[in-house]
Amino acid sequence: MNVIGLGIASMGVAIGLGLIGFAGLQGMSRQPEAIGKLQTAMLIALAFVELVFLLTVFVGAPGLK
């Protein structure tokens, strides 16, 4: 059962990272003068999404045997 949960978590993270990247790049193309601020916010959001996945892996993976 943990394998299914890890798979769902990885799919959710992949979708989330894709949406963050898409929105960030779209915002940068619409307002090139705000690239620095958008990049910073986008990278922080990407880090939080990755952190959630890593926590999921570390909590869920020890149960796999």
N, C-alpha and C positions, 0 to 999 in steps of 0.2 A: 504494500500500500504506500510506503514511503517513496517508492520509485515513481509512482503516478504523481504524487505531490511535488516531487522535485522537477518532474517534467512540466507540470502545469506552471510551477514557479519560473522555470527557465523560459517558457513561452511568454509569460506575462512580462518578464524583464525584457525580452527581445522586442516585444511590441512597444513597451514603454520607452526603451532607448530609441527605437525608430521614430516614435512620435516626438520625442524631445529633440532629436536631430532634425527632423523635418520642420518643426516649428521654429527652431533656432535659425536654420538656414533660410527659411522663408522670411523671417523677421529681418535678418541681415540683408537680404536682397531688397527688401522694401525700404529699409532705413540704413544705408551704408555708414552714415555718420555715427550710429549707435552700436557698431560692431563690437567694440571693447566691452561695453556693458552687457550686451546680449551673450557674448562668448563666456563671460564670467558666470552669468546666471545659468547658462546652459551646462557648463562644466560642473557646477555645484549640483545641479539637478541630476546629471548623469552619475555623479559620485554617490548621491543618496540612493538612487535606484540600484546601483551595483552593490551598495552596502546591504540593502535589504536582501538581495539574492545571496550574497555571501553568508549572511546570518542564517538564511534558510538552509543553505548547504551544510553549514557547520552544525546546525541543530538537527537536521533531518538525516544527514549522511551516517552518523554513528549508529543509527538503527539498522542500517543495511548490512546484512551478513550472508 
